[in-house]
């Protein structure tokens, strides 16, 4: 498959199996989302449809996916159907027994969210006392159970001055990967953007440092998901497409079965219980627009536009209302 072509089906499905959560994060994108959840029969029907569509990997999220009591049953069936099964979790509910059960259920990878190497800072941001300690412990349990682990950190005002500490923490925890996620400005992220988000110049300085760390730090993989790193001559070697991957390699399923381009784009393009996934993948007007963005403003004269394609579609849509506009995080001067 060439880098400029869309695959015949999504490679990855990110599935928010529940929006219930035991945390109160300041940047949560799904706090006000639907509380409706599919029952187990509907979930199994969706799994069958995903298998028929030949989806490769299935990543469970939320909310906190472990609050769904039948998650292990769902994961086991997904693994038996041939999916590579993973999960994003806050780690609070994972002890040694749960880690073993996750492995037995077919989980090959689990990402734990930790946003600061300082326990008090992380706990305040996540709205849960003791959450940092639990998250670090969860990583150890998962590793002992034979599950590959990673750390997800949302870069924002609370941790921008402690990137080195985040990496040191990840190395000490023995994870294979640390994902530095750009701040999306969705949900509470939009409400709290003036407090938590960085200026475009601060994003530039962060990426300059992060790219250097990515090249020099050993024993761990540092992942940067933001298309605008192409402004610094850096290409995202972990993806087969240019610009945002949402709607090109992956789709999101909400807890009620609604399909969206990604978890941070609240535009419903179908529902797994009533619509055909491949039909949506091939013919959705929204996905077409995302895959064929029209450069506007400073993107028109930017040498990096062919790689960046305007930056993060979710963030641009949330902050400007038009996915074709330049990414508000972009530091390139108007010209």
Secondary structure, 3 states (H helix, E strand, C coil): CCCCCCCCCCCEEEEECCCCCCCCCCCCCCCCCCCCCCCHHHHHHHHHHHHHCCCCEEEEECCCHHHCCCHHHHHHHHHHCCCEEEEEECCCCCCHHHHHHHHHCCEEEEEEECCCCCHHHHHHHHCCCCHHHHHHHHHHHHHHHCCEEEEEEECCCCCHHHHHHHHHHHHHHCCCEEEEECCCCCCHHHHCHHHHCCCHHHHHHHHHHHHHHHHHCCCCEEEECCHHHHHHCCCCCCCCCCCCCECCCEEEECCCCEEEEECCEEEEEEECCCCCHHHHHHHCHHHHHHHCCCCCHHHHHCCCHHHHCCCCHHHHHHHHCCCCCCCCCCCCCCC
